[in-house]
């Protein structure tokens, strides 16, 4: 009887360990995190704010994402691409597809002459972070202040005219990527152990002046136990 009880206890213990291990495996074996980088042929662009491009005297390729996305660290809101990139949260489903529109427009120099930007003086009274208890409180106050500046009639009118001109004057082209298909390919190629390791798939989309688009992707394992040559 004692041996029977011992056997039952061992079986229950092994079953519990197996279930626990399966739960851990399901939690870990999600594959790598996806980071999408959006660039134009010769300068780095911000696809979420048409006013924040790096200064350049050459015509710019305007790139906009038409699909709402939730980027990692975005607090659950549709943050769009920030500074031309978006890292997706591995705990949230990837969008099936992301659609972009793009086309060539004025240089910053020409655009600023035609549509004068908001002067720096408008931000003189920007809230000081030293006046707030937490960094998040300061960020909230800063964003509220900027929104008020952007919505001042004299600035809002120029911005709206600029965006309307862009919509009408740019010869827009469309391009679509499929994040789930990208990640499924990596997931299929990775062994079970590598799917459990922290890794990032870097997916770069470059838009060119001839309206062609090139894509490059690579994987980076963050586990120091994985040789660097496996990250490619």
C-alpha positions as CSV (number, residue, x, y, z in Angstrom):
1,X,0.0,0.0,0.0
2,X,2.9,2.4,0.9
3,X,4.5,1.7,-2.5
4,X,1.2,2.4,-4.3
5,X,0.8,5.7,-2.5
6,X,4.4,6.7,-3.4
7,X,3.8,5.8,-7.0
8,X,0.6,7.9,-7.1
9,X,2.4,10.8,-5.5
10,X,5.2,10.6,-8.0
11,X,2.8,10.4,-10.9
12,X,0.8,13.4,-9.7
13,X,4.1,15.4,-9.2
14,X,5.3,14.5,-12.7
15,X,2.0,15.5,-14.2
16,X,2.1,18.8,-12.4
17,X,5.6,19.5,-13.5
18,X,4.7,18.5,-17.1
19,X,1.7,20.9,-17.1
20,X,3.8,23.7,-15.5
21,X,6.5,23.1,-18.1
22,X,4.0,23.2,-21.0
23,X,2.6,26.5,-19.7
24,X,6.1,27.9,-19.5
25,X,6.9,26.7,-23.0
26,X,3.7,28.2,-24.4
27,X,4.6,31.5,-22.7
28,X,8.2,31.5,-24.0
29,X,7.9,30.0,-27.5
30,X,6.4,33.0,-29.1
31,X,9.2,33.7,-31.4
32,X,11.1,37.0,-31.8
33,X,9.9,40.6,-31.5
34,X,9.3,42.5,-34.8
35,X,10.7,45.9,-35.3
36,X,9.9,47.7,-38.6
37,X,12.1,50.5,-39.8
38,X,10.8,52.9,-42.5
39,X,13.4,54.9,-44.4
40,X,13.6,56.9,-47.6
41,X,16.5,56.7,-50.1
42,X,18.6,59.3,-48.6
43,X,17.4,60.7,-45.3
44,X,15.6,59.2,-42.4
45,X,11.9,60.1,-42.1
46,X,9.3,60.4,-39.5
47,X,6.1,58.9,-41.0
48,X,3.8,60.2,-38.2
49,X,4.5,63.9,-38.2
50,X,5.0,65.6,-41.6
51,X,6.6,68.6,-39.9
52,X,9.5,66.8,-38.2
53,X,11.7,65.7,-41.1
54,X,15.4,66.2,-40.9
55,X,16.5,69.4,-42.7
56,X,17.4,68.8,-46.3
57,X,17.5,70.9,-49.5
58,X,16.6,67.9,-51.7
59,X,13.1,66.8,-52.5
60,X,11.7,64.5,-49.9
61,X,9.9,61.2,-50.1
62,X,6.8,61.5,-47.9
63,X,5.9,58.2,-46.3
64,X,2.7,57.6,-44.4
65,X,1.3,54.5,-42.7
66,X,-2.4,54.1,-43.4
67,X,-2.9,51.2,-41.1
68,X,-3.3,52.0,-37.3
69,X,-0.6,50.1,-35.3
70,X,0.2,49.8,-31.6
71,X,3.9,50.2,-31.0
72,X,5.6,48.8,-27.9
73,X,5.5,51.2,-25.0
74,X,2.6,53.1,-26.5
75,X,0.2,52.6,-23.7
76,X,-2.3,50.8,-25.8
77,X,-3.0,53.7,-28.2
78,X,-2.5,53.9,-31.9
79,X,0.9,55.5,-31.8
80,X,1.8,55.1,-35.5
81,X,5.4,54.9,-36.4
82,X,7.6,57.0,-34.1
83,X,10.7,58.5,-35.8
84,X,10.2,56.0,-38.7
85,X,10.1,52.8,-36.6
86,X,7.8,50.7,-34.6
87,X,8.6,47.8,-32.3
88,X,5.6,45.5,-31.8
89,X,4.7,44.1,-28.4
90,X,5.1,40.3,-28.5
91,X,2.1,39.9,-26.2
92,X,-0.2,41.5,-28.7
93,X,-1.3,40.2,-32.1
94,X,0.5,41.6,-35.2
95,X,-1.5,43.3,-37.8
96,X,-2.2,41.1,-40.8
97,X,-1.0,43.9,-43.2
98,X,0.3,47.5,-43.0
99,X,-0.4,49.8,-45.9
100,X,1.7,52.8,-46.8
101,X,1.4,55.6,-49.2
102,X,4.4,57.5,-50.4
103,X,5.5,60.1,-53.0
104,X,8.0,62.9,-53.7
105,X,7.4,66.4,-52.5
106,X,9.2,69.6,-51.7
107,X,12.5,69.9,-49.8
108,X,12.2,71.3,-46.3
109,X,13.7,74.5,-47.4
110,X,11.0,75.0,-50.1
111,X,8.2,73.8,-47.8
112,X,9.3,76.2,-45.0
113,X,9.2,79.2,-47.5
114,X,5.8,78.2,-48.7
115,X,4.3,77.1,-45.3
116,X,6.2,78.9,-42.5
117,X,6.8,76.6,-39.5
118,X,5.7,77.4,-36.0
119,X,8.5,79.7,-34.6
120,X,10.6,78.7,-31.7
121,X,9.3,81.6,-29.7
122,X,5.9,80.0,-29.5
123,X,7.5,77.4,-27.1
124,X,9.1,79.8,-24.8
125,X,6.8,78.9,-21.9
126,X,7.1,75.2,-22.3
127,X,6.6,73.5,-18.9
128,X,9.9,72.9,-17.0
129,X,10.3,69.3,-15.9
130,X,11.7,70.5,-12.5
131,X,8.3,71.8,-11.6
132,X,6.7,68.3,-11.7
133,X,6.8,65.4,-9.2
134,X,7.1,62.7,-11.9
135,X,8.4,62.5,-15.5
136,X,5.0,61.3,-16.7
137,X,3.3,64.4,-15.2
138,X,5.7,66.6,-17.1
139,X,5.2,64.7,-20.4
140,X,1.4,65.1,-20.0
141,X,1.8,68.9,-19.3
142,X,4.2,69.2,-22.2
143,X,1.9,67.5,-24.7
144,X,-1.0,69.6,-23.6
145,X,1.1,72.8,-24.1
146,X,2.2,71.7,-27.6
147,X,-1.4,70.8,-28.5
148,X,-2.5,74.4,-27.6
149,X,0.3,75.8,-29.7
150,X,-0.6,73.6,-32.7
151,X,-4.2,74.6,-32.4
152,X,-3.7,78.4,-32.4
153,X,-5.6,79.7,-35.4
154,X,-2.6,81.3,-37.1
155,X,-0.6,78.0,-37.0
156,X,-3.4,75.6,-37.5
157,X,-4.4,77.4,-40.7
158,X,-0.9,77.0,-42.2
159,X,-0.6,73.4,-41.2
160,X,-4.0,72.5,-42.7
161,X,-3.1,74.3,-45.9
162,X,0.2,72.4,-46.0
163,X,-1.4,69.0,-45.5
164,X,-4.1,69.8,-48.1
165,X,-1.3,70.7,-50.6
166,X,0.5,67.5,-49.9
167,X,-2.6,65.5,-50.5
168,X,-3.3,67.2,-53.8
169,X,0.2,67.7,-55.2
170,X,2.0,64.4,-54.4
171,X,1.7,61.6,-56.9
172,X,0.9,59.0,-54.2
173,X,1.9,55.4,-54.6
174,X,0.9,52.5,-52.4
175,X,2.8,49.7,-50.8
176,X,1.7,46.9,-48.4
177,X,3.7,44.6,-46.1
178,X,2.5,41.5,-44.3
179,X,4.0,41.3,-40.8
180,X,2.4,37.9,-39.9
181,X,3.9,36.3,-43.0
182,X,7.3,37.8,-42.2
183,X,7.3,36.4,-38.7
184,X,5.9,33.1,-39.7
185,X,8.8,32.5,-42.0
186,X,11.2,33.2,-39.1
187,X,9.2,31.1,-36.7
188,X,9.3,28.1,-39.2
189,X,13.0,28.5,-39.7
190,X,13.9,28.7,-36.0
191,X,14.5,25.6,-33.8
192,X,12.5,25.1,-30.6
193,X,15.3,26.4,-28.4
194,X,15.8,29.5,-30.5
195,X,12.1,30.3,-30.4
196,X,12.4,30.5,-26.6
197,X,15.3,32.9,-26.7
198,X,14.9,36.7,-26.7
199,X,15.4,38.0,-30.3
200,X,14.5,40.8,-32.6
201,X,13.6,40.7,-36.3
202,X,14.8,44.0,-37.8
203,X,12.7,44.6,-40.9
204,X,13.8,47.7,-42.9
205,X,11.7,49.2,-45.8
206,X,13.4,51.7,-48.0
207,X,11.4,53.9,-50.4
208,X,13.4,55.2,-53.4
209,X,13.0,58.3,-55.7
210,X,12.1,56.1,-58.7
211,X,9.2,54.8,-56.5
212,X,10.6,51.4,-56.1
213,X,10.8,49.8,-52.6
214,X,13.4,47.5,-51.2
215,X,13.1,45.4,-48.0
216,X,15.8,43.9,-45.8
217,X,15.4,41.8,-42.7
218,X,17.7,40.2,-40.2
219,X,17.5,38.6,-36.8
220,X,19.4,39.5,-33.7
221,X,19.5,37.1,-30.7
222,X,19.8,38.9,-27.4
223,X,20.9,35.8,-25.5
224,X,24.7,35.9,-25.0
225,X,24.8,32.1,-25.2
226,X,23.9,32.3,-28.9
227,X,27.0,32.9,-31.2
228,X,26.9,36.3,-33.0
229,X,27.2,34.6,-36.4
230,X,23.7,33.0,-35.8
231,X,22.3,36.6,-35.8
232,X,21.9,37.5,-39.4
